[in-house]
Amino acid sequence: MGVVGAALRGFGKALSKKSGTIKSVKPAKNLTGRRKSYESMVDTVNKQYKTKGVKPGQSGSKIKKEATSKASAIHDRYEKASSELKQYNKNLKRKTIGAGAVAVGGITGAHGVAKHKFPKYKKFMERNIKIKDGKVKLVPYKKK
């Protein structure tokens, strides 16, 4: 009886635990577009029913149901593909910005190394170009 009693106590504890409650439901995307395409399909099928003499309660309703479910699947595939494309473009932008930042960092590092390694480069880079009397001259930066 000890094993069965322990199992019953464990089952009771499991039942007493509260499960998470659903606080909100996210609506599907592009509901108006879906509704418009659904209504236009239904209207088209109904027109065909009238020309062929099929009443909506007959076997034609099965065809209508299949057509609308296929249309819904097409919408789902389109939305999934468009969201994947957005994600791909976002990742591509991140990679491009990252590569640009690395390039700028490399250039800055190379500039620092060049100034340290080559004194003439440093002397040139730390001067302004000034035109005086029609001649180009290098003048030192004004220190504040």
Summary of the structure (lengths in Angstrom):
residues: 144
radius of gyration: 36.5
end to end distance: 91.5
largest distance: 110.8
contacts: 269
relative contact order: 0.05
helix: 71%
strand: 8%
